[in-house]
Amino acid sequence: MVDNDWITLLSAAALGFSVLNYVLLDGTDLGVGVLMGLTRCSKHRRAMAVTILPIWDANETWLVLGGGGLLALFPLAYAILLPALYLPFILMFLALSLRAVALEFRDYAPSHGIKRAVDGLLLCGSLLAGGSQGIVLGTLVQGVPNDAGQYNGNGWEWLGLFPLYCGAVLVVGYTWLGACWLYWRTEEELQRRARRQARALASIILVLLAGLVVWTATLDTRYAQRLSDRFVWLPTATLLIALLIGFVLGFRSRRHYLPLFAALGIFVVAFAVMNAVLFPLIVPPHLSLQAAASSPTSQIFMLVGFAVLIPVTLIYNTYGFRVFSGKVRAARD
């Protein structure tokens, strides 16, 4: 493999790493936002908000790295995806802004009723952001019409049943992560409630993921061939079984973070399978990584930047988690 191929693969890896970290970290926050909106008890909602208030904004740094990295490393893919997904992207950013305002200013609400309404806005923002991200992912896997590096669709491909299904799956998955996070970070009744939610959501997400795999295999013969390859499904099945066992046993352990780590591991496996199915495409059905890549000079420049920014961001995230670690007890507003 020539040097340029290695540079392109490193660029794709850096981009994928940023997207994966965003999904794992901010996806958990979005899940907590969904559960907050569905919780009646005000003291429980307050405790749930406290668990993510110090860290949610740092988690979204990975979204900036992913979006900026796509533009600089694979500009042709960016030029095709942006017009195809204008509305989902706009809705996602508006929803993230709404969520940020609701989360940061809920304590300044002058009355209990207004605060409950603010938490309702947080629920709407979290659902819309997670759903939009799933729709974007589903549209990408489904395939974006393009010719000679130009988008030539009608702008409504994202309204297909498959992208909408992916949006629903990701929302349920994020909510599952949020429940596992709350089981780790809270105590007493709120923790018991989170445990029940996490167990129930685990069953639902497994059924939804199974349906997603079957549906994906029907979209393209190349997808079906990859998914039926024993070098894909055998390690995937082995890892999933091990992670599910860890998830179940984690609730019997004093290490309350184990269910969350197992759930995050399942997300990582799903992300890896998606990449294995799509490779070497970056925008199905035709655009490959090599065809979409920027010049080697631009990629090297960006990779140097990623080499600095990724460790700094990881250290910052880790430090934030460390400083604000520990259990959060429910207290009345």
N, C-alpha and C positions, 0 to 999 in steps of 0.2 A: 504494500500500500504506500503510495507516495506521500510526501510530507503534507501536501495540501489536504489530503484526505484525513490525516490525523488531526490537523488543525480544525477542520470542519467537525469532526467527531468530538473533539474537546469543546468546541463552541456549543454543540448540541447538548453535551453533558452539563456544561455550566448553566445553560438555559433551563434544562430539565430539572437540575438541582434546585434552582431558584423557584420554579413553579411548584415543585413538590413540597418545599419548605413552606411556601405560602399556604398550600392546601392543608397541610398538617397543622400548622400553627393558627392561622387566622380561621381556618375551617372549624377548629375547636371553639374559638370565640364566637363565631356565627351560630354554632350549635347552642351555646349558652344563651345567646340572645333569643333564639327561638323558644327555649325552655322558660326563660324569664317571662316572655309574653304569655305563656300558657299557665303560669303559676299564679294562684290567687293570693297566697299569703304574702303580705308586704315585707315582713322581716326576712322571708326566704328570698324574695326578689332582691332585696338589698344585699344579702350575703352573696348571692350569685353575681351581682354586679361587682362587688369588691374583689372577687377572685380574678377578674379579667381587667379591671380598670388600670392597674399599673403596667400592663404588658400588651394590650391589644394594638396600640399604635405602632409599637416596634415590630409586631408580627406582620403588619402590612408593608413593611420595608421590602419584603421579598416580592411583592407584587410590582413594585417599582423596578426592581432589578430584572424581573421577568419581562415586563413590557418594554423597558428600555433595551434589554438584551436582544429581544426579537427584532426590534427596529434596526439595531446596529449590526447584528450578526447575520440575520437572514432577512434583509429588506424586501426581497421579492415576496416572501411569505407574508410579511406584514402588509404589503401593498394589496395582496389578494384578500387577506382575512378581514382587514379593517372595513372596506366597503360592504363585504358580505355580512358583517356582524355589527354594523353601526348601532342599531337600536339596542341589542342585548348589552353591548359595552356601555352605552350611555345609561341604560337602566341600572347596570351594576354599579357604576361610579356614583350615580345619584343615591342609590340605596346605601352604599358605604358611607356617603356623607350624612345621610339621614340617621343612620345607625350611630355614627360618631357623635352627632349633636345630641341625640337622645341619651346616649350612654354617659356623656360627660356632664350634661346639664340636668339630669333627672333629679338630683338632690336639691336643685334650686327651685323646683316646682312649688308654688305657693300652697297647694292643697293636695290631699290624698287622691282626689279624683283626677286632678291634672297629672299627677305623677303616674297614675294608672294608665292614663291616655298616652303619656310619653313612653311607657313600657310597651304599649300597643304599637306605637310607631317603631320602636326597636324591633319588635317581632316582625313587622312588615318589612323593614329594611333588611333584616337578616334573611328572611325567606326570599326576598327579591334578589339579594346579592348572591346567595347560594344557588338559587334557581337559574339565574343568568349565567353563572359560571358553568353549571352543568349543561345548559343549552349550548354555550360556546363549544364546550368539549364534544357534545354530541354532534354538532354541526361539522366539526373538524373530522371526526371519525366517519360520519356519513359521507363526507366528500363535498368539496366546494368547487363549483364549476369554474374552470379557468382555461385560458388558451393563450399560449405564447407569453405567459407571465402576466396576463390581464384577467381580472375577474369578469366573467360574462354571465352571471346569474341574474335573478330578478330581485335579489335582496330579501327574500322571504323563505329561503331554505331552512332557516332556523326554526320556523313554525311547524316543521314536520313532526310526526309522532315520535320518531326516534330521539331527536334533540330534546323534546319536551319530557320524554321518559327519562333521559339522562339527567335533566334538571331536577326531576322528582327524586331520583336515586341519590343525587349528591346532597340534596336538602336532608333527606333521611339519614345519610351517612354523617353529615355534619352534626345533626342533632344527636346521633349516637356518640360521637366524639365528645360533644358537650356534656352528655350525661356521665360518661366515664370520667371526664375532668372534674365534675362536681362530686362524684363519688370519692375522688382522691382528695379534693381540697376542702370538703365540708364535713360536718359532724351531725350526729343525732338524726332527727327526723328528716332533715334535708338530704343527708347521706343515704339513708334507707330508701327514700323516694328516688334518688338518682340511681341506686342499684337496681330497683325494679324497672325503671325506665331503660337503663342500659341493657338489661337482659332481654326485655321485650323488643327493643330496637335491633338488637343483634340478630334475632330470628328474622325480623322483617327485612333487614338489609341483605342477609344471605339469600333470601328468596329473590329479591330484586336484582342482586348481582348475577344470580344464575340466569334469570331472564335476560339480563343485559348481554351476557356472554352468548347465549343462544341467538339473540336478535342480531348481535354484531356479526356472527358467522354467516348470516343470511345476506349481509350487505354486499359482500365482495368475495369471490372465490379465493382470493389471496388471504383474506382474513380467516376463512374456514380452514385453509391449509395450515396456516400458522397455529391456530388454536388446536388443531388435531395432531400437531407434531408432538411426539412424546417428550422432546427436549424442552417443550413449553408447558404442556399440561401436567407432566409428572412432577417436576420440582414445584410447580404452582400448587398442586393438590397437596403435596407433602408439607409445604410451608403453611398452607391454610389450616390443615388439620392440627399442626403443632401450635399455631397461634390461637386457634379456637380452644384447644385444651388449656393453653395458658390463660386465656380470657376467663374460662369457667373456673379454673383453680385459683385465679387471682382474687376472687371474692372470698376465698377461704383463708387468704393470707393477710398478715398484718401490713404487708407492703401494698397500700391502697392504690399505688400508681400502676400496678401490674395490668389491670384490665384496660386502662388507657393505652399503655405501651403495646399491648396485644392488638387493640383496635387500630392504632397507628401503623403497626406492622402489616395489617391486612390492607390498609390503604396503600402502603408502599408496594406490596405485591401486586395490587390491582394496577397501580401506575406502571410498574415494570412490565406487566403483561400487555398493557396498552401500547407501550413503546415497542415491545417485541413484535406486536401485530402490525404496527404502522411502518416500522423501519424497512427501507431507508427513506420513506416518504415523510415530508413535513406538512404538506397540504395534499391529502388524497383528492382525486385518484391518480394524479400524475406527477406533481411537483416533488422532486427529491431534495434532500439536504444539500447536495452538491450544487444543484441548479439554482437553489434559492440563496446560497451563501454569498456574503459580501467578499471583497478582495482579501487575500491572505494577510495583507498589511493591516487592514481594518480589523480583521479577526484577532490578530496577535495583539493589537493595541487594546481591544476590548478584553481579551483574556488576561492581560496584565492588570487591567482595572478590576476584573472579577477576582483575580488572585489576591488583591488587597481588600476589596469590599466584602467578599464572602466571609473570610475569617473575622474581620472586624464586626460584621453583623452577627455572626454566630457567637462571638464573645459577648457582645452587648445583650443578645437574647438570653444567653446563659446567665450572665450576671443579673439581669432583671429577674429571671425566675428564681435565682438564688436569694436575692435580697427579699423578695416578696413571697418566699416559700412558707409552708406551714398551713395549718388548718384555719379556716375562716368560720367563726361561729355566727349563727343567725342572731341578729339583734333588732329590736323594734325601731322603726323610722322615727 
